[in-house]
């Protein structure tokens, strides 16, 4: 597609193991630009990730244990034309 790309939603443990990974198509990347110095700052925040720890730990499907992890979104492939 001329305007479509793919994102990868991941949950990665603190030791670097991929616990979950889901690929999804996108036509729009929802980045916040208000109160940012540039579009790149908004994109950096979008892919930064969220730490899952304390009461918000991730329950590992394999071991059923709660582990500290990072939930993040990565750009897997960009479309030929990206509309901003």
N, C-alpha and C positions, 0 to 999 in steps of 0.2 A: 504494500500500500504506500502511496505517495506521502501520506500524513501520519501513518501508524508506526509505532515502535513497540518495544516490549520492556517491561519492568520485571525485576525479580524481588519478591518479598521473602526475606530470609530471617530466620532466628538462629543465631550462632552462639554457642556456649563460650564462656570466658577462655577456655583452652583452645578455641578455634574450630571445634567440630560443628558442622552444619546439622542442626536439629530439625529444621523445617525449611522447605524452599518451594515457592509457588511462582510460576511465571504467568504474567498477565499482559494483555495487549493494552496500549494506550493511544489516545489521539491528543490528549491534553495532559501536561504535567502540572499539578496544582502547587505552584510555588508562591510563597508570600513575598511580595516586594515592598509593601508598605513598611516604613521605618527601617528599610535596608539600604545600604550604600550602593548596591548594584544587584543585578539579576543573579550574578554568580553567588552572592551572599545568600540569596533566597534558595538557590539550588543546593548550596552546601548544607543549609538547614534541612532541606527535604531529605537528603541522603544520610544525614548525621546518625540517625538511629536513636532508639530509646532503650535505656538500661532496664532490664527486668531483674530486680533483686528485692530483698526483704519479703514483704507480704505479696509481692507481685512477681515472684519467681516463676519460671516456665516449667511445666510438668513434662518431662521427657517421655515420649511415647514408648521408647524401648525399655527403659528401666523403671518407669513410673515414679522416679525421684524428681524433686523440685530442684532446679539448678539455676544459677545466675547466668544470664544470657543477654544478648543485645538483639533487639528487633529492628531491622533496617530494610530500606528499600534501595535497590541499586538499579541504575539504568543498564539494561542488557543490550539493547540495540536502538539506535536513533533512526528516525525516518529520514528519507532524502530531504524532506522539507519539514522543518520544525517551526510551528507558528508560536510566537511569543505575544 
